[in-house]
Amino acid sequence: MILHTVNKTGDCLLRCLSMASQDDAVLLIEDGVYAAIDNSANQFTWTSLPTGMSCYALVDDLAARGISDKMLAQISPVDWALFVSLTAEYDKVISWG
Amino acid sequence: MSAPQSYLILARSSPYGSNMPKAALDIALTAAAFEQEVAVVFLDDGVLQLLPNQDTESSGLKNGSKMISALKVYEVQHVYIHLPSAEKSELDLSKVPDEIEAITDELLQDLVSKSDHVMVF
């Protein structure tokens, strides 16, 4: 059980997703939250994932970039308190950037 | 001292574009010096760190490839090159130092899940 934090889109996110398994969770932070925008490129990225994998994005980073209301349905917004809980809940954290 | 932990260093940056490759080697060497179990995997653009014939004399940059060849001397137990990344970059594996082992996607995933700490550079 790994929590993957991702702070960029592009090959950084793709490499993370290629390593993640269904027990893992992905948390988008900083510029990584752009991957949460509901567009066809991102839909394609997220539909090919292992089922059951949890996907989150940090609310402050979504809000700062003006994308809080443009999110894909399968990605859940989390605040800092929940971010901290996630780091405690999972066995380890891998920071992709 | 407490039992050693396992550290997996994922080196996925090209050699001279940032200080990430140096940071990866510094962490690997430091952890090894403290008798931790260390593995380094070169993947994605990181495999470019393993290209032969890097000549930094005219550019004045620090050539990291010699240190990579010496990692095992400094007790870094495993140094791997990610096979799919090497294939994507069409890297000639016969020119990669002998002590660097090839690792498949499947074995890499296994290593990621088994290591106590995974760091990406």
Backbone of each chain as ProteinMPNN parsed JSONL, in Angstrom:
{"seq_chain_A": "MILHTVNKTGDCLLRCLSMASQDDAVLLIEDGVYAAIDNSANQFTWTSLPTGMSCYALVDDLAARGISDKMLAQISPVDWALFVSLTAEYDKVISWG", "coords_chain_A": {"N_chain_A": [[0.852, -1.211, 0.0], [0.874, 1.919, -1.135], [1.251, 5.431, -1.041], [1.208, 7.62, -3.629], [2.521, 10.676, -4.387], [2.153, 13.254, -6.745], [3.63, 15.824, -8.496], [3.645, 16.983, -10.974], [2.406, 16.998, -14.363], [2.313, 14.9, -17.332], [5.138, 12.876, -18.326], [6.042, 12.211, -15.855], [3.75, 11.73, -14.282], [2.715, 9.615, -15.781], [4.694, 7.642, -15.471], [4.505, 7.198, -12.725], [1.876, 6.165, -12.607], [2.256, 3.842, -14.036], [3.629, 2.328, -12.262], [2.012, 2.052, -10.102], [-0.197, 0.084, -8.077], [-3.352, -1.664, -7.495], [-3.927, -1.448, -4.778], [-2.846, 0.892, -4.086], [-2.699, 4.536, -3.692], [-3.151, 7.579, -5.482], [-2.102, 10.866, -5.219], [-2.662, 14.009, -6.363], [-0.72, 16.9, -6.481], [0.318, 20.382, -6.349], [1.459, 21.36, -9.602], [0.619, 18.966, -10.562], [-2.122, 18.714, -10.264], [-3.319, 19.553, -12.584], [-3.778, 17.326, -14.072], [-6.183, 16.506, -13.194], [-8.191, 17.773, -14.471], [-11.232, 17.647, -16.255], [-10.925, 16.542, -19.203], [-10.476, 15.197, -22.568], [-7.936, 14.053, -22.896], [-7.043, 13.624, -20.246], [-9.11, 11.985, -19.345], [-8.556, 9.698, -20.805], [-6.07, 9.01, -19.708], [-6.753, 8.317, -17.038], [-8.672, 6.288, -17.25], [-7.45, 3.923, -17.857], [-6.498, 2.791, -15.6], [-5.686, 0.555, -12.779], [-8.528, -1.009, -11.372], [-10.186, 0.137, -8.424], [-8.156, 1.605, -7.392], [-7.361, 4.479, -5.495], [-7.86, 7.921, -6.169], [-6.756, 11.176, -5.645], [-6.869, 14.794, -5.233], [-5.277, 17.798, -4.248], [-7.069, 20.268, -2.565], [-6.4, 23.045, -2.193], [-4.478, 23.491, -4.157], [-5.943, 22.926, -6.44], [-7.866, 24.957, -6.308], [-6.265, 27.267, -6.456], [-5.454, 27.141, -9.071], [-7.751, 27.424, -10.466], [-9.4, 25.216, -11.092], [-11.187, 23.776, -9.607], [-13.881, 23.298, -10.179], [-13.839, 21.813, -12.453], [-13.309, 19.169, -12.418], [-12.435, 15.681, -12.955], [-14.718, 13.001, -12.361], [-13.807, 10.734, -11.004], [-11.784, 11.513, -9.345], [-11.025, 12.521, -6.102], [-11.396, 15.431, -4.13], [-9.057, 16.526, -1.647], [-8.273, 17.927, 1.572], [-5.616, 19.539, 3.455], [-5.536, 18.279, 5.961], [-6.606, 15.786, 5.448], [-4.732, 14.875, 3.639], [-2.551, 14.529, 5.357], [-3.624, 12.461, 6.946], [-3.752, 10.473, 5.001], [-1.033, 9.995, 4.483], [-0.367, 8.77, 6.827], [-1.951, 6.535, 6.782], [-1.126, 4.906, 4.659], [1.545, 2.557, 3.795], [3.968, 3.569, 2.823], [5.289, 6.564, 1.294], [5.683, 7.755, -1.969], [7.286, 10.294, -3.658], [6.667, 11.728, -6.619], [8.217, 13.621, -9.123]], "CA_chain_A": [[0.0, 0.0, 0.0], [1.751, 3.082, -1.312], [0.667, 6.706, -1.451], [2.056, 8.283, -4.616], [2.193, 12.078, -4.633], [2.646, 13.624, -8.07], [3.546, 17.285, -8.563], [3.685, 17.452, -12.368], [1.712, 16.096, -15.296], [3.244, 14.396, -18.34], [5.749, 11.551, -18.164], [6.164, 11.976, -14.408], [2.491, 11.094, -13.869], [2.572, 8.316, -16.463], [5.611, 6.692, -14.827], [3.888, 6.862, -11.443], [0.716, 5.292, -12.82], [2.729, 2.536, -14.504], [4.174, 1.605, -11.102], [1.014, 1.949, -9.031], [-1.086, -1.075, -8.148], [-4.713, -1.302, -7.091], [-3.996, -1.1, -3.346], [-2.185, 2.182, -3.894], [-3.468, 5.747, -3.96], [-2.403, 8.656, -6.139], [-2.527, 12.194, -4.764], [-2.129, 15.065, -7.225], [-0.438, 18.156, -5.774], [0.973, 21.42, -7.158], [1.031, 21.317, -11.003], [0.018, 17.665, -10.833], [-3.584, 18.787, -10.27], [-3.82, 19.761, -13.951], [-4.219, 16.02, -14.574], [-7.538, 16.25, -12.679], [-9.169, 18.483, -15.323], [-12.062, 16.752, -17.056], [-10.801, 16.682, -20.666], [-10.361, 13.849, -23.143], [-6.595, 13.503, -22.639], [-7.004, 13.12, -18.88], [-10.024, 10.834, -19.251], [-7.817, 8.554, -21.335], [-5.034, 8.651, -18.715], [-7.279, 7.728, -15.807], [-9.547, 5.124, -17.446], [-6.66, 2.699, -18.023], [-5.876, 2.449, -14.312], [-6.229, -0.598, -12.062], [-9.756, -0.655, -10.659], [-10.044, 0.141, -6.977], [-7.129, 2.545, -6.97], [-7.944, 5.759, -5.096], [-7.213, 9.088, -6.76], [-7.081, 12.4, -4.91], [-6.167, 16.022, -5.604], [-5.256, 18.723, -3.112], [-8.033, 21.347, -2.857], [-5.786, 24.37, -2.305], [-3.808, 23.593, -5.448], [-7.018, 23.0, -7.441], [-8.482, 26.288, -6.218], [-5.309, 28.269, -6.929], [-5.335, 27.057, -10.53], [-9.068, 27.636, -11.072], [-9.943, 23.994, -11.7], [-12.004, 23.039, -8.634], [-15.186, 22.919, -10.751], [-13.638, 21.171, -13.762], [-12.604, 17.928, -12.105], [-12.927, 14.354, -13.294], [-15.534, 12.464, -11.262], [-13.132, 9.678, -10.238], [-10.753, 12.087, -8.48], [-11.646, 13.147, -4.93], [-10.618, 16.515, -3.524], [-8.683, 16.35, -0.225], [-7.608, 19.081, 2.171], [-4.317, 19.204, 4.064], [-5.723, 17.339, 7.078], [-6.803, 14.466, 4.858], [-3.408, 14.562, 3.089], [-1.763, 14.001, 6.478], [-4.186, 11.146, 7.285], [-3.357, 9.508, 3.964], [0.377, 9.61, 4.671], [-0.31, 7.854, 7.972], [-2.716, 5.333, 6.461], [-0.391, 4.05, 3.722], [2.821, 2.068, 4.329], [5.027, 4.523, 2.484], [4.94, 7.609, 0.335], [6.669, 8.03, -3.021], [7.046, 11.619, -4.246], [7.07, 11.785, -8.027], [8.308, 15.001, -9.598]], "C_chain_A": [[0.875, 1.243, 0.0], [0.905, 4.308, -1.647], [1.65, 7.387, -2.392], [1.631, 9.749, -4.71], [2.876, 12.488, -5.937], [2.518, 15.131, -8.225], [3.721, 17.862, -9.96], [2.821, 16.525, -13.21], [2.759, 15.502, -16.246], [3.88, 13.083, -17.931], [5.958, 11.181, -16.696], [4.922, 11.246, -13.878], [2.365, 9.705, -14.492], [3.473, 7.256, -15.833], [5.038, 6.249, -13.473], [2.744, 5.875, -11.653], [1.145, 3.905, -13.301], [3.242, 1.677, -13.348], [3.108, 1.319, -10.051], [0.183, 0.682, -9.199], [-2.41, -0.727, -7.468], [-4.866, -0.97, -5.608], [-3.454, 0.296, -3.068], [-3.166, 3.338, -4.07], [-2.555, 6.762, -4.623], [-2.977, 9.977, -5.658], [-1.851, 13.247, -5.63], [-1.926, 16.328, -6.398], [0.25, 19.118, -6.742], [0.512, 21.317, -8.623], [0.46, 19.954, -11.413], [-1.494, 17.724, -10.931], [-4.153, 19.069, -11.662], [-4.288, 18.447, -14.58], [-5.618, 15.667, -14.087], [-8.609, 16.936, -13.522], [-9.917, 17.467, -16.191], [-11.935, 17.105, -18.545], [-10.476, 15.316, -21.252], [-8.987, 13.223, -22.884], [-6.53, 12.899, -21.241], [-7.948, 11.939, -18.669], [-9.3, 9.57, -19.705], [-6.774, 8.064, -20.325], [-5.621, 7.851, -17.563], [-8.142, 6.494, -16.032], [-8.747, 3.83, -17.512], [-6.022, 2.227, -16.719], [-6.446, 1.181, -13.701], [-7.487, -0.186, -11.298], [-9.5, -0.711, -9.154], [-8.985, 1.094, -6.493], [-7.774, 3.894, -6.637], [-7.149, 6.914, -5.699], [-7.7, 10.356, -6.069], [-6.347, 13.589, -5.521], [-6.321, 17.018, -4.466], [-6.083, 19.98, -3.429], [-7.376, 22.716, -3.035], [-5.122, 24.566, -3.668], [-4.823, 23.65, -6.597], [-7.582, 24.414, -7.487], [-7.565, 27.357, -6.801], [-5.262, 28.314, -8.455], [-6.677, 27.176, -11.236], [-9.688, 26.391, -11.663], [-10.793, 23.172, -10.731], [-13.314, 22.539, -9.244], [-15.048, 22.238, -12.11], [-13.059, 19.771, -13.599], [-13.265, 16.663, -12.643], [-13.64, 13.751, -12.078], [-14.767, 11.463, -10.398], [-12.036, 10.208, -9.306], [-11.413, 12.858, -7.334], [-10.781, 14.282, -4.406], [-10.286, 16.206, -2.061], [-8.055, 17.638, 0.286], [-6.322, 18.612, 2.864], [-4.456, 18.17, 5.187], [-5.866, 15.912, 6.555], [-5.496, 13.962, 4.217], [-2.557, 13.914, 4.195], [-2.279, 12.614, 6.878], [-3.763, 10.089, 6.28], [-1.916, 9.053, 4.157], [0.521, 8.639, 5.841], [-0.937, 6.504, 7.638], [-1.926, 4.36, 5.573], [0.989, 3.692, 4.276], [3.97, 3.021, 4.035], [4.528, 5.499, 1.435], [6.055, 7.696, -0.697], [6.303, 9.368, -3.648], [7.576, 11.645, -5.666], [7.115, 13.237, -8.467], [9.371, 15.155, -10.641]], "O_chain_A": [[1.523, 1.573, 0.993], [-0.037, 4.23, -2.436], [2.779, 7.694, -2.011], [0.491, 10.033, -5.078], [4.02, 12.118, -6.199], [1.418, 15.671, -8.101], [3.919, 19.065, -10.125], [2.54, 15.395, -12.81], [3.958, 15.597, -15.985], [3.246, 12.263, -17.266], [6.041, 10.005, -16.34], [5.029, 10.275, -13.128], [1.966, 8.746, -13.831], [3.066, 6.105, -15.678], [5.086, 5.069, -13.127], [2.655, 4.865, -10.955], [0.48, 2.911, -13.009], [3.283, 0.451, -13.446], [3.284, 0.44, -9.207], [-0.105, 0.259, -10.319], [-2.57, 0.369, -6.932], [-5.817, -0.293, -5.217], [-3.584, 0.817, -1.96], [-4.295, 3.159, -4.527], [-1.351, 6.803, -4.366], [-4.191, 10.185, -5.687], [-0.626, 13.367, -5.636], [-2.836, 16.777, -5.7], [0.704, 18.72, -7.815], [-0.687, 21.201, -8.877], [-0.115, 19.818, -12.492], [-2.102, 16.887, -11.598], [-5.341, 18.85, -11.897], [-5.097, 18.452, -15.508], [-6.186, 14.658, -14.504], [-9.801, 16.709, -13.315], [-9.322, 16.561, -16.774], [-12.738, 17.871, -19.079], [-10.225, 14.371, -20.505], [-8.88, 12.014, -22.679], [-6.023, 11.792, -21.064], [-7.641, 11.011, -17.921], [-9.411, 8.515, -19.08], [-6.615, 6.862, -20.115], [-5.063, 6.832, -17.156], [-8.337, 5.715, -15.099], [-9.288, 2.755, -17.255], [-5.128, 1.38, -16.721], [-7.552, 0.765, -14.046], [-7.509, 0.861, -10.651], [-8.695, -1.512, -8.679], [-8.912, 1.374, -5.297], [-8.617, 4.392, -7.383], [-5.919, 6.883, -5.734], [-8.902, 10.58, -5.928], [-5.349, 13.431, -6.225], [-7.36, 17.076, -3.808], [-5.835, 20.664, -4.421], [-7.754, 23.469, -3.933], [-5.187, 25.644, -4.258], [-4.599, 24.33, -7.598], [-7.755, 24.994, -8.558], [-8.008, 28.237, -7.539], [-5.06, 29.37, -9.054], [-6.751, 27.046, -12.458], [-10.431, 26.481, -12.641], [-11.089, 22.008, -10.998], [-13.805, 21.474, -8.869], [-16.031, 22.102, -12.839], [-12.408, 19.245, -14.502], [-14.487, 16.586, -12.769], [-13.234, 13.954, -10.934], [-15.033, 11.345, -9.202], [-11.43, 9.437, -8.562], [-12.249, 13.732, -7.561], [-9.571, 14.122, -4.252], [-11.127, 15.691, -1.325], [-7.389, 18.355, -0.461], [-5.995, 17.426, 2.848], [-3.603, 17.297, 5.346], [-5.33, 14.963, 7.128], [-5.201, 12.767, 4.252], [-1.928, 12.879, 3.979], [-1.491, 11.7, 7.12], [-3.452, 8.956, 6.647], [-1.609, 7.87, 4.014], [1.414, 7.793, 5.849], [-0.512, 5.465, 8.145], [-2.043, 3.143, 5.719], [1.54, 4.411, 5.11], [4.834, 3.253, 4.881], [3.503, 5.291, 0.786], [7.235, 7.71, -0.345], [5.179, 9.568, -4.108], [8.785, 11.591, -5.89], [6.179, 13.998, -8.223], [9.582, 16.256, -11.15]]}, "seq_chain_B": "MSAPQSYLILARSSPYGSNMPKAALDIALTAAAFEQEVAVVFLDDGVLQLLPNQDTESSGLKNGSKMISALKVYEVQHVYIHLPSAEKSELDLSKVPDEIEAITDELLQDLVSKSDHVMVF", "coords_chain_B": {"N_chain_B": [[22.969, 0.353, 16.796], [19.923, 0.69, 14.949], [18.191, -1.821, 12.933], [19.241, -2.19, 9.491], [17.665, -0.335, 6.851], [15.891, -0.611, 3.722], [16.689, 1.148, 0.825], [15.471, 2.548, -2.112], [16.548, 4.074, -4.958], [15.331, 5.963, -7.491], [16.514, 6.954, -10.451], [15.673, 9.183, -12.693], [16.279, 11.338, -14.312], [17.833, 13.23, -16.953], [21.436, 13.517, -17.493], [22.794, 16.16, -17.318], [21.043, 18.299, -17.104], [19.967, 19.205, -14.734], [20.292, 19.367, -11.1], [19.471, 16.969, -10.148], [20.533, 14.313, -10.841], [22.961, 14.332, -9.447], [22.073, 14.648, -6.833], [20.757, 12.225, -6.5], [22.897, 10.371, -6.571], [24.336, 11.292, -4.358], [22.575, 10.768, -2.223], [22.396, 7.986, -2.44], [25.041, 7.198, -1.924], [25.409, 8.233, 0.621], [23.471, 6.855, 2.155], [24.466, 4.272, 1.814], [26.927, 4.54, 3.07], [26.098, 4.676, 5.669], [25.527, 2.083, 6.143], [23.109, 1.102, 5.117], [20.695, -0.755, 3.139], [21.034, -0.393, -0.216], [19.659, 0.327, -3.382], [19.99, 1.347, -6.734], [18.172, 2.513, -9.462], [18.304, 3.17, -12.846], [16.161, 4.862, -14.892], [13.739, 5.803, -17.454], [14.534, 9.056, -18.679], [16.79, 8.918, -17.177], [18.412, 6.788, -17.943], [20.087, 7.88, -19.758], [22.179, 8.828, -18.36], [23.913, 6.796, -18.401], [25.115, 6.61, -20.828], [27.889, 5.818, -22.896], [31.221, 7.278, -23.26], [31.019, 9.972, -22.303], [32.085, 13.227, -22.363], [33.188, 15.787, -20.567], [35.019, 17.721, -20.563], [35.442, 20.11, -22.121], [33.117, 21.508, -21.572], [33.171, 21.972, -18.895], [31.514, 20.826, -17.039], [30.611, 18.561, -14.348], [31.551, 15.252, -14.613], [29.449, 12.669, -14.158], [29.444, 9.995, -14.731], [31.62, 8.423, -14.067], [31.461, 8.159, -11.317], [29.123, 6.697, -11.155], [29.963, 4.228, -12.153], [31.48, 3.511, -10.024], [29.816, 3.017, -7.905], [29.26, 0.512, -6.692], [31.629, -0.089, -5.428], [31.474, 1.6, -3.323], [29.707, 0.321, -1.666], [27.055, 0.337, -2.495], [24.551, -1.803, -3.005], [23.046, -2.783, -5.241], [22.88, -1.921, -8.634], [20.907, -0.909, -11.199], [19.703, -1.007, -14.612], [16.813, 0.062, -16.192], [15.139, -1.986, -18.281], [13.016, -1.6, -20.327], [13.18, 1.21, -20.56], [15.774, 1.554, -21.487], [15.545, 0.308, -23.932], [13.74, 1.998, -25.187], [15.26, 4.297, -25.443], [17.051, 3.302, -27.169], [19.517, 2.372, -26.271], [22.774, 1.028, -26.252], [23.223, -1.835, -24.686], [25.496, -3.354, -24.345], [27.492, -1.583, -23.999], [27.182, -0.514, -21.575], [28.4, -0.256, -18.238], [29.635, -3.34, -16.838], [28.874, -4.033, -14.22], [26.381, -3.077, -13.878], [23.12, -4.113, -13.616], [20.42, -5.476, -15.583], [16.953, -4.631, -15.355], [13.582, -5.674, -15.33], [10.218, -4.409, -16.004], [8.43, -5.754, -14.329], [10.05, -6.824, -12.246], [11.003, -4.448, -11.248], [8.703, -3.247, -10.24], [8.22, -4.997, -8.179], [10.452, -4.513, -6.586], [9.964, -1.863, -5.882], [7.706, -2.196, -4.28], [8.736, -3.716, -2.206], [10.794, -2.259, -1.006], [11.82, -0.25, 1.785], [12.004, 2.515, 1.633], [11.388, 4.713, -1.011], [12.823, 6.768, -3.37], [12.614, 9.413, -5.686], [14.413, 10.807, -8.313]], "CA_chain_B": [[22.192, 1.006, 15.742], [18.76, -0.107, 14.531], [18.398, -2.664, 11.743], [19.283, -1.393, 8.26], [16.452, -0.256, 6.038], [16.213, -0.666, 2.299], [16.451, 2.388, 0.081], [15.47, 2.42, -3.57], [16.717, 5.383, -5.592], [14.946, 5.931, -8.899], [17.179, 8.066, -11.134], [14.978, 9.281, -13.985], [16.58, 12.608, -14.974], [19.008, 13.223, -17.823], [22.589, 13.793, -16.635], [23.353, 17.499, -17.107], [20.013, 19.338, -17.153], [19.55, 19.633, -13.394], [21.148, 18.757, -10.072], [18.848, 15.739, -9.68], [21.415, 13.133, -10.88], [23.943, 14.426, -8.372], [21.352, 14.397, -5.587], [20.494, 10.781, -6.435], [24.144, 9.697, -6.195], [24.677, 11.698, -2.987], [21.713, 10.018, -1.301], [22.777, 6.57, -2.512], [26.337, 7.022, -1.256], [25.23, 8.515, 2.053], [22.754, 5.73, 2.771], [25.385, 3.129, 1.821], [27.954, 4.802, 4.084], [25.481, 4.362, 6.953], [25.257, 0.641, 6.128], [21.744, 0.77, 4.722], [20.635, -1.519, 1.879], [20.729, 0.599, -1.238], [19.601, -0.041, -4.799], [19.759, 2.479, -7.629], [17.652, 2.106, -10.77], [18.263, 4.215, -13.867], [15.032, 4.634, -15.8], [13.301, 6.949, -18.268], [15.701, 9.81, -19.16], [17.941, 8.572, -16.339], [19.329, 5.853, -18.618], [21.056, 8.685, -20.52], [23.357, 8.989, -17.497], [24.784, 5.641, -18.613], [25.706, 6.623, -22.169], [29.363, 5.806, -22.843], [31.976, 8.372, -23.89], [30.655, 11.331, -21.906], [33.297, 14.037, -22.249], [32.751, 17.08, -20.033], [36.197, 18.563, -20.39], [35.28, 21.448, -22.693], [31.962, 22.198, -20.975], [33.438, 22.267, -17.491], [30.552, 20.15, -16.16], [31.175, 17.42, -13.633], [31.16, 13.992, -15.246], [28.93, 11.766, -13.135], [29.42, 8.586, -15.137], [32.676, 7.673, -13.358], [30.935, 7.837, -9.993], [28.137, 5.625, -11.319], [30.716, 2.972, -12.259], [32.12, 3.199, -8.736], [28.811, 2.893, -6.835], [29.36, -0.755, -5.957], [32.815, 0.013, -4.572], [31.032, 2.31, -2.117], [28.729, -0.501, -0.935], [25.689, 0.367, -3.025], [24.473, -3.236, -3.337], [22.527, -3.083, -6.576], [22.701, -0.838, -9.591], [20.145, -1.495, -12.301], [19.168, -0.202, -15.702], [15.45, -0.381, -16.51], [15.231, -2.497, -19.643], [12.148, -0.904, -21.283], [13.673, 2.575, -20.796], [16.977, 1.425, -22.32], [15.085, -0.015, -25.292], [13.115, 3.203, -25.737], [16.344, 5.208, -25.822], [17.935, 2.531, -28.056], [20.833, 2.365, -25.641], [23.508, -0.212, -26.483], [23.484, -2.383, -23.347], [26.843, -3.932, -24.261], [28.438, -0.503, -23.654], [26.908, -0.103, -20.199], [29.33, -0.982, -17.353], [29.219, -4.717, -16.532], [28.291, -4.204, -12.889], [24.989, -2.601, -13.892], [22.237, -5.216, -13.997], [19.177, -5.075, -16.24], [15.767, -4.947, -14.566], [12.344, -5.582, -16.101], [9.11, -3.694, -15.359], [7.847, -6.582, -13.269], [10.986, -6.865, -11.116], [11.082, -3.098, -10.688], [7.508, -3.072, -9.405], [8.459, -5.81, -7.001], [11.449, -3.789, -5.795], [9.28, -0.679, -5.342], [6.799, -2.557, -3.183], [9.474, -4.316, -1.084], [11.751, -1.346, -0.379], [11.265, 0.564, 2.871], [11.93, 3.902, 1.181], [11.599, 4.892, -2.451], [13.026, 8.191, -3.669], [12.646, 9.662, -7.127], [15.242, 11.963, -8.677]], "C_chain_B": [[21.056, 0.096, 15.304], [19.04, -0.836, 13.223], [18.397, -1.807, 10.472], [17.953, -1.42, 7.517], [16.858, -0.275, 4.572], [15.772, 0.619, 1.597], [16.503, 2.098, -1.404], [15.502, 3.825, -4.158], [16.346, 5.243, -7.056], [15.526, 7.175, -9.585], [16.558, 8.19, -12.524], [15.19, 10.622, -14.681], [17.803, 12.459, -15.866], [20.196, 13.836, -17.065], [22.94, 15.251, -16.356], [22.324, 18.626, -17.052], [19.602, 19.877, -15.798], [20.513, 19.042, -12.373], [20.565, 17.445, -9.534], [19.771, 14.517, -9.733], [22.437, 13.149, -9.745], [23.276, 14.125, -7.024], [21.095, 12.897, -5.411], [21.736, 10.027, -5.976], [24.533, 10.033, -4.756], [23.872, 10.901, -1.964], [22.128, 8.547, -1.259], [24.061, 6.327, -1.718], [26.213, 7.253, 0.25], [24.559, 7.344, 2.754], [23.664, 4.51, 2.864], [26.455, 3.298, 2.89], [27.42, 4.51, 5.491], [24.97, 2.919, 7.007], [23.788, 0.297, 5.921], [21.811, -0.049, 3.431], [20.178, -0.581, 0.777], [20.696, -0.026, -2.624], [19.311, 1.221, -5.6], [19.244, 1.921, -8.95], [17.664, 3.324, -11.698], [17.105, 3.921, -14.8], [14.611, 5.933, -16.467], [14.542, 7.707, -18.769], [16.954, 9.51, -18.359], [18.907, 7.611, -17.001], [20.384, 6.618, -19.421], [22.307, 8.984, -19.689], [24.375, 7.891, -17.772], [25.392, 5.594, -20.017], [27.23, 6.618, -22.066], [29.947, 7.075, -23.473], [31.475, 9.766, -23.536], [31.938, 12.113, -21.659], [32.908, 15.454, -21.82], [33.896, 18.081, -19.946], [35.969, 19.989, -20.9], [34.134, 22.218, -22.043], [32.209, 22.605, -19.527], [32.447, 21.639, -16.525], [31.227, 18.984, -15.454], [30.639, 16.127, -14.237], [30.742, 12.979, -14.178], [29.085, 10.298, -13.476], [30.502, 7.756, -14.434], [32.195, 7.255, -11.978], [29.909, 6.705, -10.077], [28.847, 4.267, -11.402], [31.287, 2.539, -10.913], [31.117, 2.927, -7.613], [28.973, 1.627, -6.002], [30.576, -0.793, -5.031], [32.433, 0.671, -3.252], [29.833, 1.639, -1.457], [27.275, -0.244, -1.33], [25.458, -1.024, -3.629], [24.064, -3.528, -4.774], [22.404, -1.828, -7.414], [22.061, -1.447, -10.834], [19.898, -0.474, -13.403], [17.813, -0.806, -16.08], [15.393, -0.728, -18.002], [14.309, -1.781, -20.64], [12.619, 0.524, -21.573], [14.897, 2.547, -21.711], [16.575, 1.15, -23.765], [14.495, 1.218, -25.964], [14.178, 4.203, -26.206], [17.323, 4.565, -26.798], [19.379, 2.571, -27.562], [21.491, 1.003, -25.876], [23.949, -0.783, -25.127], [24.887, -2.95, -23.208], [27.865, -2.866, -23.861], [28.194, 0.046, -22.25], [27.853, -0.891, -19.287], [28.764, -2.327, -16.891], [28.486, -4.86, -15.206], [26.849, -3.703, -12.816], [24.089, -3.706, -14.448], [20.995, -4.672, -14.694], [17.998, -5.46, -15.36], [14.516, -4.726, -15.418], [11.309, -4.767, -15.316], [8.611, -4.445, -14.125], [8.746, -6.605, -12.027], [11.118, -5.497, -10.452], [9.886, -2.841, -9.775], [7.639, -3.812, -8.083], [9.396, -5.079, -6.027], [10.82, -2.56, -5.128], [8.419, -1.075, -4.143], [7.565, -3.091, -1.967], [10.403, -3.355, -0.349], [11.076, -0.521, 0.712], [11.065, 2.015, 2.419], [12.198, 3.958, -0.315], [11.726, 6.386, -2.716], [13.232, 8.39, -5.157], [13.458, 10.92, -7.403], [15.251, 12.184, -10.175]], "O_chain_B": [[21.204, -1.126, 15.288], [19.989, -0.521, 12.505], [17.658, -0.827, 10.376], [17.219, -2.408, 7.558], [18.005, 0.003, 4.223], [14.649, 1.095, 1.76], [17.448, 1.484, -1.9], [14.623, 4.649, -3.904], [16.981, 4.482, -7.786], [15.087, 8.298, -9.334], [16.87, 7.41, -13.423], [14.394, 11.013, -15.535], [18.699, 11.665, -15.58], [19.999, 14.586, -16.109], [23.355, 15.559, -15.239], [22.7, 19.795, -16.963], [18.947, 20.917, -15.726], [21.437, 18.31, -12.729], [21.095, 16.873, -8.581], [19.804, 13.746, -8.774], [22.74, 12.111, -9.156], [23.847, 13.433, -6.181], [21.203, 12.369, -4.305], [21.659, 9.156, -5.109], [25.004, 9.166, -4.019], [24.414, 10.422, -0.968], [22.203, 7.94, -0.191], [24.156, 5.376, -0.942], [26.835, 6.553, 1.049], [25.01, 6.894, 3.807], [23.646, 3.794, 3.866], [26.849, 2.331, 3.542], [28.179, 4.146, 6.39], [24.099, 2.584, 7.81], [23.284, -0.677, 6.48], [22.82, -0.049, 2.725], [19.073, -0.04, 0.826], [21.577, -0.802, -2.996], [18.497, 2.054, -5.201], [19.809, 0.971, -9.492], [17.106, 4.372, -11.372], [17.06, 2.863, -15.428], [15.063, 7.017, -16.098], [15.497, 7.083, -19.231], [18.062, 9.811, -18.804], [20.093, 7.603, -16.673], [21.447, 6.077, -19.729], [23.353, 9.343, -20.228], [25.55, 8.022, -17.428], [26.103, 4.648, -20.356], [27.799, 7.335, -21.242], [29.242, 7.838, -24.132], [31.501, 10.658, -24.384], [32.773, 11.713, -20.848], [32.366, 16.224, -22.613], [33.766, 19.144, -19.34], [36.266, 20.958, -20.201], [34.175, 23.446, -21.971], [31.529, 23.485, -19.0], [32.52, 21.883, -15.321], [32.265, 18.485, -15.89], [29.428, 15.936, -14.356], [31.567, 12.497, -13.402], [28.884, 9.439, -12.618], [30.338, 6.553, -14.227], [32.477, 6.149, -11.518], [29.832, 5.86, -9.186], [28.401, 3.286, -10.807], [31.545, 1.357, -10.687], [31.52, 2.637, -6.486], [28.845, 1.652, -4.778], [30.555, -1.444, -3.986], [32.987, 0.351, -2.2], [29.041, 2.291, -0.776], [26.362, -0.575, -0.573], [26.078, -1.385, -4.628], [24.639, -4.388, -5.44], [21.89, -0.806, -6.961], [22.601, -2.373, -11.44], [19.885, 0.735, -13.174], [17.684, -2.016, -16.263], [15.577, 0.133, -18.862], [14.775, -1.388, -21.71], [12.48, 1.004, -22.698], [15.048, 3.394, -22.592], [17.174, 1.68, -24.701], [14.716, 1.458, -27.151], [14.014, 4.867, -27.23], [18.302, 5.189, -27.21], [20.319, 2.774, -28.33], [20.855, -0.04, -25.722], [24.897, -0.301, -24.506], [25.423, -3.026, -22.102], [28.972, -3.195, -23.436], [28.896, 0.947, -21.79], [28.089, -2.075, -19.531], [27.575, -2.444, -16.593], [27.591, -5.694, -15.069], [26.177, -3.887, -11.801], [24.261, -4.169, -15.576], [20.569, -3.547, -14.431], [18.031, -6.494, -14.693], [14.403, -3.729, -16.131], [11.491, -4.476, -14.134], [8.402, -3.876, -13.054], [8.273, -6.429, -10.904], [11.321, -5.403, -9.242], [10.03, -2.292, -8.683], [7.231, -3.329, -7.027], [9.159, -5.037, -4.82], [11.103, -2.254, -3.969], [8.4, -0.385, -3.124], [7.111, -2.942, -0.833], [10.763, -3.601, 0.802], [9.912, -0.14, 0.586], [10.078, 2.656, 2.78], [13.126, 3.323, -0.816], [10.857, 7.172, -2.339], [13.943, 7.622, -5.805], [13.222, 11.969, -6.803], [15.898, 13.114, -10.658]]}, "name": "protein", "num_of_chains": 2, "seq": "MILHTVNKTGDCLLRCLSMASQDDAVLLIEDGVYAAIDNSANQFTWTSLPTGMSCYALVDDLAARGISDKMLAQISPVDWALFVSLTAEYDKVISWGMSAPQSYLILARSSPYGSNMPKAALDIALTAAAFEQEVAVVFLDDGVLQLLPNQDTESSGLKNGSKMISALKVYEVQHVYIHLPSAEKSELDLSKVPDEIEAITDELLQDLVSKSDHVMVF"}
